[in-house]
């Protein structure tokens, strides 16, 4: 995602294609995007997706940047929305880190 690339470029002192940029340095960038599987090891796309998401949830700190795209893809709409809502709730309420998402998470709202 562009946000992660811009954060990384700015943090190492490279030129960033922006009119202006205010950046708080990040300690880690976690990205979960696209679909992949490991059929030879018996791991479905859904399993790999959740394993990668779990790694980000377990290692992210308040100073981290987490980018997730296509979370819950390949599940029923309500299942995918429930997974996305739970992940977003954890990142916003417990981890309190910066977060960027793709279109599937845009419908999630919290109070």
C-alpha positions as semicolon CSV with decimal commas, in nm:
position;residue;x (nm);y (nm);z (nm)
1;X;0,000;0,000;0,000
2;X;0,112;0,351;-0,077
3;X;0,092;0,464;0,287
4;X;0,344;0,201;0,398
5;X;0,582;0,277;0,112
6;X;0,566;0,651;0,183
7;X;0,628;0,593;0,554
8;X;0,927;0,372;0,481
9;X;1,072;0,613;0,224
10;X;1,032;0,913;0,455
11;X;1,181;0,729;0,750
12;X;1,500;0,644;0,559
13;X;1,526;1,000;0,429
14;X;1,423;0,933;0,069
15;X;1,211;1,167;-0,141
16;X;0,839;1,116;-0,088
17;X;0,594;1,212;-0,363
18;X;0,382;1,447;-0,152
19;X;0,318;1,821;-0,126
20;X;0,388;1,799;0,247
21;X;0,433;1,520;0,501
22;X;0,423;1,503;0,878
23;X;0,554;1,170;0,999
24;X;0,587;1,007;1,336
25;X;0,849;0,733;1,292
26;X;0,723;0,374;1,304
27;X;0,896;0,083;1,474
28;X;0,753;-0,175;1,233
29;X;0,534;-0,200;0,925
30;X;0,303;-0,501;0,895
31;X;0,135;-0,566;0,560
32;X;-0,125;-0,834;0,479
33;X;-0,247;-0,817;0,123
34;X;-0,334;-1,038;-0,167
35;X;-0,416;-1,405;-0,179
36;X;-0,168;-1,686;-0,149
37;X;-0,168;-2,037;-0,016
38;X;0,072;-2,315;0,069
39;X;-0,116;-2,616;-0,063
40;X;0,191;-2,839;-0,039
41;X;0,189;-2,783;0,338
42;X;-0,188;-2,817;0,358
43;X;-0,246;-2,446;0,424
44;X;-0,538;-2,283;0,246
45;X;-0,550;-1,919;0,139
46;X;-0,779;-1,848;0,435
47;X;-0,538;-2,015;0,679
48;X;-0,238;-1,822;0,546
49;X;-0,439;-1,497;0,560
50;X;-0,535;-1,551;0,924
51;X;-0,183;-1,661;1,021
52;X;-0,036;-1,343;0,870
53;X;-0,302;-1,130;1,039
54;X;-0,239;-1,300;1,373
55;X;0,134;-1,229;1,341
56;X;0,061;-0,859;1,291
57;X;-0,188;-0,852;1,581
58;X;0,059;-1,022;1,815
59;X;0,365;-0,813;1,724
60;X;0,227;-0,465;1,655
61;X;0,291;-0,190;1,908
62;X;0,137;0,158;1,941
63;X;0,427;0,284;1,725
64;X;0,359;0,036;1,442
65;X;0,185;0,082;1,108
66;X;-0,046;-0,202;1,003
67;X;-0,191;-0,228;0,651
68;X;-0,451;-0,493;0,573
69;X;-0,625;-0,556;0,245
70;X;-0,879;-0,818;0,141
71;X;-0,926;-0,944;0,496
72;X;-1,184;-1,220;0,515
73;X;-1,185;-1,276;0,141
74;X;-1,310;-1,617;0,042
75;X;-1,555;-1,637;0,332
76;X;-1,923;-1,561;0,350
77;X;-1,991;-1,187;0,360
78;X;-2,097;-1,191;0,726
79;X;-1,796;-1,404;0,826
80;X;-1,553;-1,173;0,648
81;X;-1,716;-0,867;0,802
82;X;-1,696;-1,025;1,150
83;X;-1,326;-1,105;1,107
84;X;-1,256;-0,755;0,977
85;X;-1,450;-0,595;1,264
86;X;-1,266;-0,801;1,527
87;X;-0,925;-0,720;1,379
88;X;-1,004;-0,351;1,349
89;X;-1,139;-0,343;1,705
90;X;-0,821;-0,507;1,837
91;X;-0,593;-0,269;1,647
92;X;-0,784;0,042;1,751
93;X;-0,877;-0,045;2,111
94;X;-0,595;-0,267;2,234
95;X;-0,288;-0,203;2,018
96;X;-0,371;0,163;1,941
97;X;-0,149;0,160;1,634
98;X;-0,178;0,338;1,302
99;X;-0,384;0,141;1,053
100;X;-0,457;0,147;0,682
101;X;-0,709;-0,078;0,510
102;X;-0,840;-0,168;0,169
103;X;-1,205;-0,152;0,059
104;X;-1,338;-0,457;0,250
105;X;-1,292;-0,284;0,589
106;X;-1,446;0,051;0,495
107;X;-1,792;-0,058;0,615
108;X;-1,677;-0,131;0,971
109;X;-1,781;0,119;1,237
110;X;-1,725;0,122;1,613
111;X;-1,859;0,317;1,907
